[in-house]
């Protein structure tokens, strides 16, 4: 039987870790439990990761990269600012709600890391990346529509990342999709209200 590449093993362990943390909580998500979820012997874990801390870092990296990739593809939404803003935020929302285990694990990881001196820098990095994601989204909308903003871009980016973060966490708590999507629509309206047509975009 051909040997499975370590990159594939790492990916399988990452996905198993997301599911295990969501199911058991981070403190009960031992390497034994994660490997059992992945259908692997426990010894394989230390072949792929030097420590659980390294696994946690990889989990957060995967989470951030996925959300960034979901956020900034706006070229297929046309050049109407309102349509582009609404559809971009809806895409982020759909991506998040299609992966609830990842979202739940990510929130738990964040609070866990804030209490761990060796990992607290990763929590700060996570939210810096979310803010950068918000700026990338704002820039992508600007480029596609000729739109500017009535607030500084870093402020808008913080608003976007914090707003979507809160909407997803609330939905995880009550799973009231109808109410969450109504709130998303209202949030999108607020963001649209901050857009202004630039002279170059006229």
Phi and psi in degrees as a GROMACS rama.xvg file:
@    title "Ramachandran Plot"
@    xaxis  label "Phi"
@    yaxis  label "Psi"
@TYPE xy
-66.9179  143.503  UNK-2
-72.4141  136.107  UNK-3
-77.4886  128.558  UNK-4
-59.7657  147.787  UNK-5
-62.5929  -32.5962  UNK-6
-62.9871  -38.1558  UNK-7
-69.1507  -41.6421  UNK-8
-60.1478  -43.0303  UNK-9
-61.1052  -44.2663  UNK-10
-62.4898  -42.1774  UNK-11
-64.5401  -39.0882  UNK-12
-68.6665  -36.6867  UNK-13
-62.0902  -48.1945  UNK-14
-63.9672  -39.4718  UNK-15
-65.4245  -37.0192  UNK-16
-66.1964  -41.329  UNK-17
-57.3908  -47.2516  UNK-18
-66.0723  -40.7208  UNK-19
-69.0128  -43.2827  UNK-20
-63.0021  -41.8794  UNK-21
-63.9352  -33.7692  UNK-22
-84.133  -40.3689  UNK-23
-110.837  -19.0601  UNK-24
93.57  155.242  UNK-25
-67.5763  -34.0021  UNK-26
-72.8608  -26.8893  UNK-27
-94.1198  -4.48924  UNK-28
-85.066  74.5838  UNK-29
-74.9063  166.597  UNK-30
-62.2806  -32.5904  UNK-31
-62.365  -46.6214  UNK-32
-64.983  -41.4834  UNK-33
-64.5855  -43.2943  UNK-34
-66.8254  -37.9492  UNK-35
-62.8457  -40.7515  UNK-36
-63.0093  -35.7287  UNK-37
-82.7443  -8.92267  UNK-38
72.4201  35.6992  UNK-39
-124.435  159.227  UNK-40
-71.9155  148.105  UNK-41
-61.1311  -32.5969  UNK-42
-61.661  -23.7046  UNK-43
-66.0163  -29.5906  UNK-44
-55.7419  -48.7531  UNK-45
-75.7223  -10.3072  UNK-46
-78.1321  -28.0101  UNK-47
-98.5783  -33.1808  UNK-48
-132.869  138.899  UNK-49
-74.3262  -23.904  UNK-50
-163.192  169.584  UNK-51
-66.8434  -31.1883  UNK-52
-60.6855  -40.2284  UNK-53
-65.1753  -38.0315  UNK-54
-62.2326  -45.0482  UNK-55
-58.936  -41.7388  UNK-56
-63.179  -40.1486  UNK-57
-68.1628  -38.978  UNK-58
-58.4366  -45.9417  UNK-59
-70.2049  -36.7821  UNK-60
-61.5115  -46.0016  UNK-61
-61.0207  -43.0292  UNK-62
-61.3479  -47.1349  UNK-63
-66.6528  -45.6888  UNK-64
-60.8032  -42.575  UNK-65
-60.2088  -44.4827  UNK-66
-69.0011  -37.7905  UNK-67
-62.6097  -46.8813  UNK-68
-61.8805  -36.8449  UNK-69
-69.8312  -27.5474  UNK-70
-82.6021  -32.7912  UNK-71
-104.846  6.27249  UNK-72
-91.5503  92.968  UNK-73
-116.844  -2.87285  UNK-74
-62.7365  -24.6771  UNK-75
-88.3103  8.46958  UNK-76
-100.966  5.96324  UNK-77
81.36  -170.633  UNK-78
-109.744  10.9691  UNK-79
-83.731  119.588  UNK-80
-56.8948  -45.962  UNK-81
-62.4802  -46.3591  UNK-82
-61.4919  -42.2615  UNK-83
-64.9711  -44.2841  UNK-84
-64.505  -49.0113  UNK-85
-62.8688  -45.6219  UNK-86
-70.4905  -32.9618  UNK-87
-64.725  -46.5852  UNK-88
-67.6259  -35.7498  UNK-89
-64.5035  -37.1441  UNK-90
-64.8099  -43.1206  UNK-91
-60.4315  -45.1607  UNK-92
-59.6401  -48.3426  UNK-93
-62.0653  -41.2046  UNK-94
-61.7697  -42.9106  UNK-95
-66.2489  -45.5578  UNK-96
-76.6659  -15.6382  UNK-97
-79.4792  -10.9584  UNK-98
-129.129  60.521  UNK-99
-62.6833  -34.4404  UNK-100
-61.4247  -41.8072  UNK-101
-63.7538  -43.2755  UNK-102
-63.2489  -46.2909  UNK-103
-62.0849  -44.5125  UNK-104
-62.2351  -38.6694  UNK-105
-65.2777  -42.855  UNK-106
-62.6753  -42.086  UNK-107
-67.2483  -39.0779  UNK-108
-60.1737  -41.8038  UNK-109
-60.4934  -50.5262  UNK-110
-66.1607  -35.1811  UNK-111
-63.7372  -44.1292  UNK-112
-68.8593  -32.6628  UNK-113
-62.8883  -22.5754  UNK-114
-97.4294  0.720088  UNK-115
-115.111  116.371  UNK-116
-59.7676  -31.3031  UNK-117
-77.0258  -16.7614  UNK-118
-120.005  -4.69379  UNK-119
-61.0814  -30.0265  UNK-120
-64.2103  -27.7967  UNK-121
-72.0772  -35.9344  UNK-122
-63.2294  -42.2774  UNK-123
-63.6613  -42.2593  UNK-124
-60.2581  -42.1395  UNK-125
-54.5711  -48.4905  UNK-126
-78.7167  -24.1925  UNK-127
-64.7508  -40.4223  UNK-128
-66.4039  -39.1839  UNK-129
-62.6876  -39.7131  UNK-130
-65.4377  -41.4348  UNK-131
-64.1467  -36.2056  UNK-132
-60.3671  -43.7766  UNK-133
-60.9301  -40.1328  UNK-134
-66.5087  -39.6186  UNK-135
-63.6504  -39.4262  UNK-136
-64.6092  -45.4248  UNK-137
-60.0149  -42.2215  UNK-138
-65.6923  -40.0291  UNK-139
-63.6321  -40.3012  UNK-140
-66.4693  -42.4663  UNK-141
-57.1847  -47.1933  UNK-142
-64.4474  -38.7907  UNK-143
-77.477  -27.1389  UNK-144
-123.395  -6.80697  UNK-145
70.8526  27.0736  UNK-146
-98.1488  144.194  UNK-147
-115.192  -168.077  UNK-148
-135.984  148.893  UNK-149
-84.912  -2.46974  UNK-150
-126.199  156.974  UNK-151
-57.4348  144.245  UNK-152
-57.0684  -40.668  UNK-153
-61.5045  -34.0665  UNK-154
-67.6035  -44.3397  UNK-155
-60.9195  -41.9941  UNK-156
-61.3969  -42.1339  UNK-157
-64.7724  -39.5822  UNK-158
-62.7305  -45.2167  UNK-159
-62.2569  -49.1844  UNK-160
-67.6307  -40.614  UNK-161
-69.6131  -40.2802  UNK-162
-63.2504  -46.8874  UNK-163
-68.66  -36.9063  UNK-164
-59.4389  -47.4167  UNK-165
-66.7941  -39.9571  UNK-166
-60.9395  -43.4976  UNK-167
-68.1223  -42.83  UNK-168
-62.1754  -43.0672  UNK-169
-61.5666  -39.6898  UNK-170
-67.0924  -38.2361  UNK-171
-61.338  -33.0956  UNK-172
-74.0862  -41.8734  UNK-173
-118.348  -11.2723  UNK-174
53.0342  30.6411  UNK-175
-88.5193  84.5593  UNK-176
-63.3618  -39.9455  UNK-177
-60.5485  -47.8445  UNK-178
-66.763  -40.6606  UNK-179
-63.0539  -41.1769  UNK-180
-73.5311  -28.6859  UNK-181
-65.4246  -41.1793  UNK-182
-65.3739  -38.9288  UNK-183
-61.3211  -41.5325  UNK-184
-62.4836  -43.2582  UNK-185
-65.2237  -39.0911  UNK-186
-64.1074  -42.3355  UNK-187
-60.5518  -40.8623  UNK-188
-60.5557  -41.4379  UNK-189
-62.7155  -41.3051  UNK-190
-67.5819  -42.6279  UNK-191
-56.6043  -38.6855  UNK-192
-64.6369  -17.3759  UNK-193
-91.5644  -4.97573  UNK-194
-84.7263  143.193  UNK-195
-135.472  144.294  UNK-196
-77.2073  128.496  UNK-197
-84.6867  156.565  UNK-198
-56.0702  -37.9489  UNK-199
-67.8253  -24.8861  UNK-200
-88.5885  -4.0164  UNK-201
